[in-house]
């Protein structure tokens, strides 16, 4: 699991650059699938280091938040064609909201059965809820992309902290089918720094808290415990992390009670169960029932391949060389002109040696 500094950048990539990025991305993707297979493509595109390196090779700033949205857009324009059997649904802002309808459309193009299509829509909704509400780290999602085929899926999404002017990118391991929160996990979270405290209900350390949260909703004790929380917070709360949400969607809570969800994932999928409700439930679990949840930020370090001064960890020379060797070989094998190949190789060398 890794992190990279992603300052918020505004504006758009120029058309001439996007055109060249698409021209280079297409043969690279084709070669990966042709030489190593579809599964390897999903393994690599779900890897935060590969994703970042790919963006750099195509000519984008090494640490820009825009690399996520631009690379996703480039991949959509390349993959969402008849030449490939992989599709990308979603994107930035309003495009993210269109993810379900795009999944349906692209599933029809790929001949994916209805049950599989429904599963993909569920996975998309669930993973978005997990990173935006179950993991509360100060970043609000504004970009969500589901990359999928008949056999595999992975998700790349990005959150924004407008106060700090920073972005954080979330990568999920590629998978065939959703196996449950106990088995599915992030392949990496790209951010500038680790936050001191977060509310991480995704963590395996929070499994007991997740079970209690579901029980609280199912036995209708939430309102009563919420009143207790207001008193307890003044005595026990050690930090701002424990600020009580003042607005709870009680209609959603009532709906959850009526539906009697059998696990945390199904609770998340209920419309209206969002950040405020989950935060209140987590605080009740912790401060009223002494069932703790994980408060450690899952982001681990600040550079994909290490820092030149050994901070926060030494450069991983072996992996560093593997990334360079692979990307150089891919560029050399593409059907590009010699000038464009030279430019791409120069960008690769500069971006990976910074």
N, C-alpha and C positions, 0 to 999 in steps of 0.2 A: 504494500500500500504506500503511495507516495504523494507528494505535493509539489506544486510549482507556483511561483508568484504570478498572479494574474491580475494586474491592475486593470480597472475598467477603462476601456477605450471606446470612444464614440465615433460616429461617422461610418462610412462604408468603404469597402475595398474597391479600388478603381476597376473599371470594366476590363481594361487591358490585362490587369493582373489576374482577374478571375478567369479570363479566357485562357491564359497560359497555365493556370493552376489546373483547370479541367483537362487541358491537353496532356499534361504530365500525369495527372492522377489516373486517367483511364488505363494507360498501358501498365502502370504499376499494379493497379488492382487486378487487371487481367492476368498478369504474370503470376501474382500470388495464387490466384485461384487455379490457374492452369498448371502451375508447377507443384503446388502443395495442397490444393483442394479447398473446398468451401469452408470446412471446419477450421483450417489454419487461418483463413481470412478473418473469421469471427474471433479466433483466439487473439490475433494481432490487433484488430480494430478495437477490441475491448481492453487492451493493455494501454494504460495511460501514457507510458513511455513511448510506445510505438505511435500512438495517436498524436502526441506532441511532436515527435520526430517527423512524422508524415507532413504535418502542418508546416514545419520549418523547411523541409525539402521543397515544398510547393511554393515557398517564397514568403510565408507570413512571419511576422515578428515572433521571436522565440517565446516571449512571455505575455503576449497580449490576450486579454479575455476574448477579443474578437476572433482569435484563432479557432475557438470552439464553433461559433456560429458560421464563420466563413467556411471552415473545412466541412462542416455538416452540409452546408448548402452546395458545396462543390461535389461532395459524395452523392447527394440527392440527384443532382443533374446528370451524374455519370451512371449511377446504379439504377435509377428509376427509368430504365429504357428496356427495349426488347433484347438488348445484347447481354443482359445479365439476369439471373434469377434470384437476385437479392434486392430488397426494397428498403427505403427509409421513410418512415412516417413521422410527422411532427416537425419541430424546428423552434424558432424564436417567437415569443409573444403569441399573437393570434394564430400563428401557424401551429403552435403546440396544442392549441385547443381543437384543431382539426384532426388530431392524431387518430381518434376512433374511426372517423369516416374515411381517412386515408388508408387505414389498416384494411377496412372492408374492400375498398377499391383495389388496392394492390394484391390482396388475397385472391380476389377474383382473377386478376391477371396471371397469378402464379398457380392457379388451380388448387388453392388451399381450401380444405373442407371447413364447413361452418363451425364445427366444434373447436377446431384449431384457431380459427379467426376470433371466436369468443374468448378463448384462452389468452390470445395475444392482447386483446383489448383490456382484459382483466389485469394482465401483467403490467401493461402500460399505466393504467390508473393506480395500481397498487404501488409500484416503484416510485411514481411521482409523489404519492402520499407519504411513503416511507422517508424519502429524502427531504420533503418539505415540512412534514408535521411530526413524524415519529423521531426524526433526528432534527433537533432544534439547535442550530449552531450559529444563528445570526444571519443566515443567508436565505433569501427567498427565491424560489425557482422562477426563472423566466425563459428557460430553454429546455426542451424535452424532445429527445429523438429516439425512436425505437428502430433498430436495424434488424431486419428479419428475413428469413427464407422459409422454405417448406420445413426445414429441419432445425434451424437455430434462431436464437434471438439474443440481442444484447441492448443495453440502454446507456446512452450518454446524455447527461443533463447538467445544467449549470445554474447556480444561484448567485444572487447579487446582495452585497452589503453596501447600501448606498451611503451609509454614514462613514464607513471607512474607505469607500470608493474601491472596493475589492470584489473579485469574483471567485467562486469556488466550483470546480467541476467534479461531478460524480460519475464514476465508471462502474458498471456492474459486470461480473463475470458472465461470459457467454454461456448459454444453456440450451437444452432441447425443450424441456418442460419446466414450469415452475415447481420446485421441489419443496417449497415451504421456507419460512424465514430462518429456521434452524440450520438449513443447508445452503441457501443462497446467500451471497455476500458481495460486497464491493471488491472490485479488482484494484481500485485506487480512488483516492479523493485528492484532487489537485487544488492546492490553496497556498497562500503566502505563508501562513503561520498556523500553529495550533492554538486554538482558543483555550483559555484557562479552564473554563467549565462549559459543558454543553449538556443538553438532555438527550441522551442516546438510548432510545428505546429499541433500536435495531440490534444493539449488541447482545451477544449471547449472555453477558453478565446481567442483562435486564429481563431474562426469561421469566423469572418469578414475578417481577413487577408487571409484565405483560399479562400474565395469567390473572393477577389480582385486579388489574384494570378492567378486564372483561367481566370478572365476577361482580365488581362494583356496579357496572352498568346493568347487568342482568338481574340483580336483586333490588334495584331501585334505591339503593342507599346513597347514591351520588349526591343528591341535594342536601341530605342530612350531614354527610361528611364534608361537603363544601362549606357549610356554616362552621363546622368545627375547625376547618382549615384556616379560616380567617382569624380565629383566636390563636391557633397554634403557630401560625406564621410569625407572629410578633415575638414569640418566645424562642422558637427553634431556628428560624431562618438565618443562616450564616452569610448569605450573599445575595446579590441581585438576581441570581439564577432562580431564586425562589419567589420572585414577584408573582402575586396572584393575578391571573387573568380576570378582568372585571366583567367581560361579556362572554357569556356561555350560550350556545345555541341549545336551549332547553328542549325545543321541538325535536332536534336531532337526537338528543339524549333519550327522549320519550320514544322516538322511532326505534332507536337501538334496543331499548327495553322490550318493545313489542316484537322485534325481530329475533331477539335472543341469539346473538352471534355466538358461534361455538369456538371461535379463536380470535386472536388479535388482528389477523389479516382481514377477516370478514368485518370486524368492527371498523377498521380503517376505510373500507369500501362504502360505508354508509354515508350518504351525502350529508354534509353539515358537521361531521365529526372531524374537526380540524385542529389547528395548533392550540387554540385556547382550551378546548375541551380536554385534549390529551395532556396539556401541561397541568391543568387542574387535577386530573386523575393521577398523574405521576406524582404530584406533590402530596396528594392524599395518601398514596401508597407509601411514600417515603416518610412524611412527617406524622401521619396518624397511625399507620399500621407498621411502621419501621421495616418496610420492604423496600430496599434500596434499588435504584436504577443506576446505570452506568453514566458517570459524569465526565468521562475522559473523551477528549476529541479524537475521533478515529484517524484524522490526518496525522502523518508521522514525520515527514521531513520536507525540505524546501527545494530540492533540486532533483530532476529526473535521474541524473547520473552522478550526483555528488557535488560538493563545493570544492573549489580549487584550494581553499585554505583549510580544508578538512572540517568545515562547519556547514551544516550540522553533522555531516559524516564524510569520510574520504571518498574521492572519486572511485567508482567501481570500474576499474580499467578494463576488465574482461568484458563486462556488458557494454561499456562505452565502445570498445573496438568492434564488438559484434553488431551493434547498431550501425556504426559507420560502414563496416564491410557489407552488411546486407543492403543498406540503402544505396551505396555506391554501385553494387552489382546490379541492382534493379534499374537504376538510372541508365547504366551502360547498355542494358538490354532493351531499352524502350526504343520505339520508332520515332526518335526526335532528331532534329538537326544537331550537328556538332556544337554549334554555338549555344543552343538551348541546354544541351547536355552539360557543357562546361559551366553555364550559369547555375544549373541545379546542383552540381557537385560543389561549386564554390559556396553556395548557400548552405549546403549540408555541413561542410567543414567549418564555416563560420559559426553556425548555430550550435553545433555540438561542442565547440571548443571554448565557448564563452564561459 
